[in-house]
Amino acid sequence: MKKYLLIILLMTAVVPNMKGQGCSVCTKTAQGLDDKSAKGLNGGIIYLAFLPLGIMCTLGYIWWKSNRTA
């Protein structure tokens, strides 16, 4: 159990550094685009975020449904 907790803790410690870099890259890329291309970039970001958010929502719903008191 302690091994899994340590792995999760290390993974969450690394994630903020990765998000910061991607955000600055997207900002600099979007600054040089015209309006149509910027809308396409935003659409692509939403498209890529849909799967992880859908998985998290599904798991949350399953957890909520299984732990609900009758």
PyRosetta script that sets phi, psi and omega in degrees:
from pyrosetta import init, pose_from_sequence

init()
pose = pose_from_sequence("MKKYLLIILLMTAVVPNMKGQGCSVCTKTAQGLDDKSAKGLNGGIIYLAFLPLGIMCTLGYIWWKSNRTA")
pose.set_psi(1, -43.1)
pose.set_omega(1, -179.7)
pose.set_phi(2, -64.3)
pose.set_psi(2, -33.0)
pose.set_omega(2, 179.9)
pose.set_phi(3, -63.8)
pose.set_psi(3, -45.1)
pose.set_omega(3, 180.0)
pose.set_phi(4, -66.8)
pose.set_psi(4, -38.6)
pose.set_omega(4, 178.1)
pose.set_phi(5, -63.5)
pose.set_psi(5, -41.0)
pose.set_omega(5, 178.3)
pose.set_phi(6, -64.9)
pose.set_psi(6, -42.3)
pose.set_omega(6, 178.9)
pose.set_phi(7, -62.8)
pose.set_psi(7, -44.8)
pose.set_omega(7, 179.0)
pose.set_phi(8, -63.8)
pose.set_psi(8, -41.1)
pose.set_omega(8, 179.0)
pose.set_phi(9, -62.9)
pose.set_psi(9, -43.7)
pose.set_omega(9, 178.8)
pose.set_phi(10, -65.9)
pose.set_psi(10, -38.1)
pose.set_omega(10, 179.2)
pose.set_phi(11, -66.1)
pose.set_psi(11, -40.1)
pose.set_omega(11, 179.7)
pose.set_phi(12, -72.9)
pose.set_psi(12, -24.9)
pose.set_omega(12, 177.7)
pose.set_phi(13, -72.2)
pose.set_psi(13, -27.5)
pose.set_omega(13, -176.8)
pose.set_phi(14, -85.5)
pose.set_psi(14, -30.1)
pose.set_omega(14, -171.7)
pose.set_phi(15, -60.0)
pose.set_psi(15, -43.3)
pose.set_omega(15, -178.3)
pose.set_phi(16, -58.8)
pose.set_psi(16, -34.5)
pose.set_omega(16, 178.4)
pose.set_phi(17, -65.3)
pose.set_psi(17, -37.2)
pose.set_omega(17, -178.3)
pose.set_phi(18, -72.1)
pose.set_psi(18, -38.4)
pose.set_omega(18, -179.7)
pose.set_phi(19, -67.0)
pose.set_psi(19, -37.7)
pose.set_omega(19, -178.4)
pose.set_phi(20, -63.4)
pose.set_psi(20, -40.3)
pose.set_omega(20, -179.5)
pose.set_phi(21, -67.2)
pose.set_psi(21, -46.4)
pose.set_omega(21, -179.0)
pose.set_phi(22, -62.0)
pose.set_psi(22, -37.6)
pose.set_omega(22, -178.8)
pose.set_phi(23, -65.3)
pose.set_psi(23, -42.9)
pose.set_omega(23, -179.1)
pose.set_phi(24, -68.5)
pose.set_psi(24, -34.9)
pose.set_omega(24, 178.4)
pose.set_phi(25, -65.9)
pose.set_psi(25, -44.7)
pose.set_omega(25, 179.1)
pose.set_phi(26, -63.5)
pose.set_psi(26, -39.0)
pose.set_omega(26, -179.9)
pose.set_phi(27, -63.7)
pose.set_psi(27, -47.0)
pose.set_omega(27, -179.4)
pose.set_phi(28, -66.7)
pose.set_psi(28, -35.2)
pose.set_omega(28, 177.7)
pose.set_phi(29, -67.8)
pose.set_psi(29, -44.3)
pose.set_omega(29, -177.1)
pose.set_phi(30, -67.7)
pose.set_psi(30, -28.6)
pose.set_omega(30, 179.6)
pose.set_phi(31, -64.8)
pose.set_psi(31, -30.8)
pose.set_omega(31, -177.7)
pose.set_phi(32, -92.0)
pose.set_psi(32, 3.2)
pose.set_omega(32, -176.8)
pose.set_phi(33, -98.0)
pose.set_psi(33, 155.7)
pose.set_omega(33, 172.2)
pose.set_phi(34, -80.9)
pose.set_psi(34, 179.2)
pose.set_omega(34, -172.9)
pose.set_phi(35, -63.3)
pose.set_psi(35, -42.5)
pose.set_omega(35, -177.7)
pose.set_phi(36, -66.5)
pose.set_psi(36, -42.4)
pose.set_omega(36, 179.5)
pose.set_phi(37, -68.5)
pose.set_psi(37, -35.8)
pose.set_omega(37, 178.3)
pose.set_phi(38, -65.3)
pose.set_psi(38, -39.2)
pose.set_omega(38, 176.6)
pose.set_phi(39, -64.6)
pose.set_psi(39, -37.5)
pose.set_omega(39, 176.5)
pose.set_phi(40, -64.8)
pose.set_psi(40, -39.6)
pose.set_omega(40, 177.2)
pose.set_phi(41, -63.7)
pose.set_psi(41, -44.5)
pose.set_omega(41, 178.3)
pose.set_phi(42, -63.0)
pose.set_psi(42, -40.7)
pose.set_omega(42, 177.3)
pose.set_phi(43, -62.8)
pose.set_psi(43, -39.5)
pose.set_omega(43, 178.0)
pose.set_phi(44, -65.4)
pose.set_psi(44, -38.7)
pose.set_omega(44, 177.9)
pose.set_phi(45, -64.1)
pose.set_psi(45, -44.0)
pose.set_omega(45, 178.8)
pose.set_phi(46, -65.0)
pose.set_psi(46, -40.6)
pose.set_omega(46, 178.7)
pose.set_phi(47, -60.7)
pose.set_psi(47, -44.3)
pose.set_omega(47, -179.8)
pose.set_phi(48, -71.7)
pose.set_psi(48, -27.0)
pose.set_omega(48, 179.8)
pose.set_phi(49, -81.3)
pose.set_psi(49, -16.8)
pose.set_omega(49, -174.6)
pose.set_phi(50, -63.8)
pose.set_psi(50, -44.5)
pose.set_omega(50, -176.5)
pose.set_phi(51, -64.2)
pose.set_psi(51, -51.6)
pose.set_omega(51, 179.5)
pose.set_phi(52, -63.0)
pose.set_psi(52, -38.9)
pose.set_omega(52, 178.7)
pose.set_phi(53, -67.0)
pose.set_psi(53, -37.9)
pose.set_omega(53, 177.1)
pose.set_phi(54, -64.1)
pose.set_psi(54, -40.8)
pose.set_omega(54, 178.5)
pose.set_phi(55, -65.3)
pose.set_psi(55, -44.4)
pose.set_omega(55, 179.5)
pose.set_phi(56, -63.5)
pose.set_psi(56, -41.7)
pose.set_omega(56, 178.8)
pose.set_phi(57, -65.1)
pose.set_psi(57, -41.2)
pose.set_omega(57, 178.8)
pose.set_phi(58, -64.1)
pose.set_psi(58, -45.5)
pose.set_omega(58, 178.2)
pose.set_phi(59, -64.5)
pose.set_psi(59, -39.4)
pose.set_omega(59, 177.1)
pose.set_phi(60, -63.1)
pose.set_psi(60, -41.2)
pose.set_omega(60, 178.8)
pose.set_phi(61, -66.1)
pose.set_psi(61, -42.7)
pose.set_omega(61, 178.5)
pose.set_phi(62, -63.1)
pose.set_psi(62, -43.1)
pose.set_omega(62, 178.2)
pose.set_phi(63, -62.9)
pose.set_psi(63, -45.3)
pose.set_omega(63, -179.5)
pose.set_phi(64, -62.3)
pose.set_psi(64, -43.5)
pose.set_omega(64, -178.1)
pose.set_phi(65, -66.1)
pose.set_psi(65, -38.5)
pose.set_omega(65, -178.3)
pose.set_phi(66, -75.7)
pose.set_psi(66, -25.8)
pose.set_omega(66, -178.6)
pose.set_phi(67, -98.4)
pose.set_psi(67, 1.5)
pose.set_omega(67, -178.6)
pose.set_phi(68, -72.1)
pose.set_psi(68, 137.7)
pose.set_omega(68, 178.0)
pose.set_phi(69, -84.6)
pose.set_psi(69, 142.2)
pose.set_omega(69, -176.4)
pose.set_phi(70, -80.6)
pose.dump_pdb("model.pdb")
